[in-house]
Amino acid sequence: EADPVARDHVIREDVVVERPVARYDHVEAGISENVEIDYVLARRALLDRISSGVWFVVGMLEVAIGLRIAFKLLEANETSGFVSFVYGVTEPFVRPFQGIFNDPSSEGAVLDTAALMAMIIWALVAWAAVRMIWLMLDRTESGARRSVREVRSDHI
């Protein structure tokens, strides 16, 4: 049989909390306030905000390129202010993909294949950028906390 002293022996170890937390205690006129700031959560909220900003900008670009495709298919008047604005804004983002495929056309309506390719590629670039931001700036932290306590009873 095992040694009874060893069996009842409790090992106490200090565990380092993996989530850095700042604590601020404020007591005034009988009112107590305890504020905890979770820096892991704060950093991840910032990364989420940056990611949302990237997706918003790319989403607006995707909408503009989609309008460009629709205007070319529906033979929109290129001298119209809004149509020329959309073409002007999207041109730098579509130009690298021009000439990859021939643009099929039928009775004046043109399918802008460069714009279709641009939509796919810019969405992939945005996804890669957001993933890279998270990979570089986020740390894997479990946030696990563990406590060990000894409970003794006089009962047998």
Secondary structure, 3 states (H helix, E strand, C coil): CCCHHHHHCCCCCCCCCCCCEEEEEEEECCEEEEEEEEHHHHHHHHHHHHHHHHHHHHHHHHHHHHHHHHHHHCCCCCCCHHHHHHHHHHHHHHHHHCCCCCCCEECCEECCHHHHHHHHHHHHHHHHHHHHHHHHHCCCCCCCCCCCCCCCCCCC
